[in-house]
Amino acid sequence: MGALVLAAVLALGACGGSGAGGDAGPVRLTWYVYNESSGAFAKAAADCSAGSAGRYTIGVNVLPNDSDGQRQQLVRRLAAEDPSMDILALDVTWTAEFAEAGWAMPFPAAQARTLTDGMLPAAVETGTWEDQLYAVPLNTNAQLLWYRKDLVPQPPRTWDEMLAAARRLAEEGKPHYVEVQGAQYEGYTVLFNSLVASAGGQILNDDGTEVELGAPAERAVEAIRALADSPAADPSWSNQREDDNRLAFETGSAAFQLNYPFIYPSARQNNPELAEQIGWTQWPTLVPGQPSHSTIGGYNLAVGAHSRHQAEAAHAIACITGRDNQIRNAIDGGLPPTLEDLYTDQRFIDGGYPFAAAIYTALQNASVRPQTPAYQSVSLQIAHTLSPPSSASTGRLSQLRGAIADALESKGLVP
């Protein structure tokens, strides 16, 4: 029914209805999105406003940089049926929750095919719930292992090789830290998910109804403790998020960094000499000879269910996720595009995205976080139970299994 309603709204908007343009002037759309540091999102909003032929203007309402804070603000406004919620930037893990809550409008099938034409299937899947598209991929994301070529001539392939290399560098008195997310938040859940998947397992079963966490989860916890107990661990690890890792790497104290590609344009701007020494390779695996499975990330754009300008919002989403904006997001902000053919576009690669092939490989092997409307509760339980990294142990997995099972049934209190 929601898709039919949006289809009717889109058709009306195409004919100039729903407050579009006319004597009333352009409608004001509000895009709720995090503060992308390169300014690429703000430029996309300006360009799409200018290209709408007076139909709408897009204002950016800046959300916090961390996903937990973003979700909190969005949920509060949506629960209050705020009509300013026109365009919503959703973390790829929120699709099921926002769809089930009735906060995001599903796109009609024909419109969905047009909006996602040429996009990576894995990215499109993150915006889909129960065979309906609720959010159009803005960018995808996957972590790589970034390393200092002047310190590490041969990049490690496994977690153990990475820790061994860091240990040798420490013995030589050289920069040796492995920068990775360890604070009690979503990024730590992502780390755990990537380790579990790279060990050959998953957190929930395929339909998201039951907890797994078998032997691969034990290997994942052991990997966390191995890093925590080694000289490779940054003393601030338990408080670090993605940007903290970036800053530590840019200052020259680390040899490795497990992070997203936004770190590359940042290093080119803030420490060009260091940027010349940055190499990249696949996320380290836990099973020698097997590929790693870093967790797919990214953001998708949805039309708010209480927006008074849904037709214009859908039109603006088509523009914001268009090719030119995806290229700018990637070159200026490091955000991996969702248009598949860009990964083999030599002009794009030479223009400032030299690691495109590595990102594409990572996306082909990427794992997903548990797909369930209860994801937020599941994630909170993981980050809470296994924090801080120095206290993570296989003995806590039994407690974690029970906590996740309760979260799936909406039992218990959020930590």
N, C-alpha and C positions, 0 to 999 in steps of 0.2 A: 504494500500500500504506500509506504514511504517513497519508493522509487517512482510510483505512478504520480504521486503528488509533485515530486521534484521534476518529473518529465513535463507535467503541465505548466509548472512555474517557468521552466526553461523555454518552453514553447511561447509562453506569454511574453517572456523577456525578449525573445527574438523579434517579437512584433512591436516592441517598445513599451510593454506593460511593466508592472511590478516596480513602478517608480523610476523607470529608466529614462534618463535624459529628458527630452522634451522641454516644455516651458519651465518645469520645476528645476532644471539644471541637473548636473551629475549627482548621483547618490554618493554618500560617503561610506565606504567599506572599511572595516577594521580588520586587520590581519594580526592575530595573536601568534607571536613567534619569538624565539629567544634572540638575544642580542648578538647576531653573527658579527664577529670582530672586524672582518674586512670591509664591511659595508655593502656586500653584494645583495643582501636581501632588500635593503633600503633602496638601492639602485633599481632592482627589479620592480619594486612597488611604484617608483617614480616613472619608469619606462612604460609599465603596463597601464598606469593612469593616463599618461600622455597618448598611448596608442588606443585608448578606448573610444576615441571620437566623442568625448564629452559624456559618455555613458556613466562613468564612475571615477572616483578618485580613491586611492588606497592609502590609508594611514596605518602605520605600524604601532601596535601596542606591545612594548617589549616585556617579555617574560624573563624569569631568572635563567641563568645559564645551565643550572643542573636540572635534570629531567624530573626529579622528585618535586622540586619547587614549581616547575612549569605545570605539572599535572595538578598540583594543589590549587593553583590559581584558576586554572581552567575549570576544574570540577566545581569549585565554589560558585563561579559565575554561571556555569551551565545549570547547576542545581537551582539557582535563583531565576532561571529563564531570562537571562540578560539578552536583550535583542541586539546588542552591539557585537555579539559573537558571530561574525560573518564568516571569516576564514580562520580555521583552526590548524595550527601546526602540531601534529600528533606524533609522538614517538612511535616507532613501529610496533611497540608492544601494547599499545592502548586501543587498537582497533576493535577488538572483541568487546572490551569494556564499554567504550563509547557507543558502539552499535547497540549492544544489549540495553544500555541505559536510555536509548533514544535521544542521544545528544548530537549525533551526526546523521546527516541525511544520506541514504544510499543513492548512488547514481543509477539512472536507467541503463539497461544493458548496452544499448547502442551508443549512448554518451560515454559509457565506461570504456568501450572499445576504442573510441576516437581519442579519448584523453590519455590512454595508456599505450597507444600504438607505438611499437618500436622499443618499448621499455623492457628491461630485464624481467623475466617471469618471476624470479625470486623477489624482486622489489614489489611487483604488482601484488603478489601473494600477501605481503605484509599489510596491504591496505584492504584486504578482502576478508569478509567474515560471512560464513554460510552462503558462499557462492555469489555474494553481492559486493560490489566495490563501494566502500565507504570513504576512502581517502586515496588521493592521487599521489604517487611517489614524487617528492620534491628532490630528494637525494637519497642515495643508499650509503652504506658505510661498512667498512671492515678494517680491523686492525692489522698492521704488519709489525714485524720486528725491525725496528730502525736501529742502526749501529754506526759506530765511528770507524770508518775505513782506515784511518791512520792508526787505530788501536787494534782492530780486528780484521786482519787480511782475509780470513776465511769465515764467513758468517756461520753460526751454529745452526744445526737443523733440529735439534731436540732440546727439551727443557734442561736435561742434564748437561748437554754440551754447553749451553748458555751459562749455566752456573759455574761450570769448570773454567770457562774462559774468563768469567768475572773474577774467579778466585785467583787465577794466574796474574791478572792485571793488578789485583790488590797486593799480591806478594811483591810485585815490581814497583809498587808505589804509584801506580797510574790510575786515572779515572776508571771506575769499575762498577758503579751502581747499575742495577737493572731498574729502571723507572716503570712502575705499573700501578694501577689503581688499587688502593687498599683501604680507603675510608669506608665507613658503614653506610653505603648508599648503592644506587643502581649499578655503578661501575664495578663494584666488587662482585655483585651477582653476575655481571657479564664475564668477569674473569673466571669465576667458578664454572659457569656454563661452558665457556670455551675449553677449559681444562677437562671437564667431564666428557664433552663431545670428542675432544682430541684423544681421549683414552678409550673411545669406542662406545660411550654410553649416552644417556640423556636423563634429564631430571624427571620428566613426566612421560607417560606413554603417548602414542601418536595422537590420540583424541583428547588428551589433556585431562583425563578423568582419574588417573591413578599415579601414584608416586613410584618411580623406579629406583634410582640411586643405588645401584649395585656396586660391583667391584670397580668400575670406572670412577665412581664418585670417591672411593677410597684412594685411588691413585691421584685424583685431583687434589684432595686434601693433603696428601703426602707431598705433592709438588708445592703447594702453598707453604707448608712447614719447612720444606727444604730451602726455599728462598728465604723465609723468615730467619732461619738458623745459619745462613751463610753471609759472608761479607758482601755479597751482591745486594743485600737489602738496604735501601735507603733508611736512615734512622727515622725519617718522617713517614715511612710507608703507610702506617695505619691511619694517617690523616690525609693522604694524597688522593687527588682526583686528576682528571685528564690534564687540566691546565697546570696543575702543580708539577706533573711529570714533564710537561713541555718546558716549563721555566727551568727546572733542574737540569734538563738535558742541554738547554741553550747556554747555561752558565758554565758548562764544561765539566761537571762533576760525575757524569754518567757515561758509560760505554754503550748501554743498550736502552731501548725504550719500546714498550709494547703500547702502541697508541694508534690513533687515527691519523689520516694524511693531512689534517689541518696543521700539523706540526711543521710541515715542509715549507709552505709559504711564510709561516711565522719565522722560522730560522733564517730564511733568505733575507727577511727584512731586519731582524733583530741581531743576527750574528752571521753575516755573509761568509766569513772565513770558515766558521764551523759548518755552515750549510754545504760547502764544497766537499766536506768529508763525510757527509751523511750517505750511508748505503741502506738498502732495504731488502728484505727477503720475507718469506712466509713465516707466519706465527709458528713458534717452536712446537713440535708435536710431542706427545708422551709415548708414542709407539714408534720406535725406529722403523723406517721404511714405509710408514703410512702417512698420508697427508694430515696436516692439522685441520681443525675446524673452528676457526675463530667465529665469533658471534656476529651475525648480520645486524647492522644498525641502520640509522637514517631517520628521516622525517617524511611524513605524508601530509597532504593538505585536504581538509574536510570542510564541508559546508555546515555551519551550525544550524541545528534544528529550529532555533528560535530567531534566526536572522529574518529581517523583513525584506532582505534583498538577496534572496537565494539564487535567482537567475544571474544577477550581476556577479555574485560571489563565484559561481561555477565558471563563468566566462573569465574572471580574473585568475582563477586557479589554472585554467588552460594556458594563460599567458605566462604566469609565474613559473610554471613547470616546463615552459618551452625551451627549445634548443639553445638559443642565445643566452638565456638566463642560466641554464645548466652549465654551459661552458664557463661563464663568468664565476659562478659559484665554485667551480672546480679549480680554475686558475688562481683566482684571488683568495678563495677561502679554503681550498683543499678538499672540498666536499665531493665525493665520487658521484658522477652522473648516473642517472637511471636509464638513459638512452644507450642501448647496447652498442650501436655502431661507432660511438665515440671512442670506444676502447681500442679500435684499430684505425682511427683517424690520425694520420701522421701529423697533420697540421695541429691538431689538438695536443698530441703528445709533445711535439717539438715546441709548442707554444707555452709550455709550463707545467705539463703533467707527465714527466718521464717515467713514473712508476705505474702507469695505467695498466700494463700487462700484469704486474704483480697484484694489483687490486682486483683485476678481473679474475685471476686465478683464485684469489682468496674468496671472492664472491661465489665462484663455482663450487667451492668446497665448504661454504659457510654453514654454520649451524644456526638454528633459531632458538630463541628463548621459549619457555613453555607457553603454548597457545591456549589461553583460558581467560574468561572474563574476570577470574579471580587473580590475574597475574600480579597486580600490585601487592596483594597480601602475600603471595608466594615469594616474590622478590624480597619483601621486607623480612620474611622469616629466614631466608638464606643469609642475607647480609647481617642480620642480628645474631644468628646462631653461630656463625663462623668468624665473628669479629672478636678481638682484633686478629690479624693474620697469625701473630705469634702464638695465639692460643688455639688455633684451629687444630682439630684432631679427629681421627676416624671414630673415636668414641662418641663424638657429638652427632654422628650421622643418624643414629637411631632417634635422637631427640628431633633432628631436622625432619626426618621422615614423618614423624607424628605431627609436627607443627605444620608441614605443608599439607598433609591429609586434612587437618582441621581447617586450614585456609580454603581448601577446595570446597569444603562443605559450609563455609562461612561460620565456623566455630572459633571460639577463643577471641583473645584481644590482640590487636595489632601491637607489635613491640614498640 
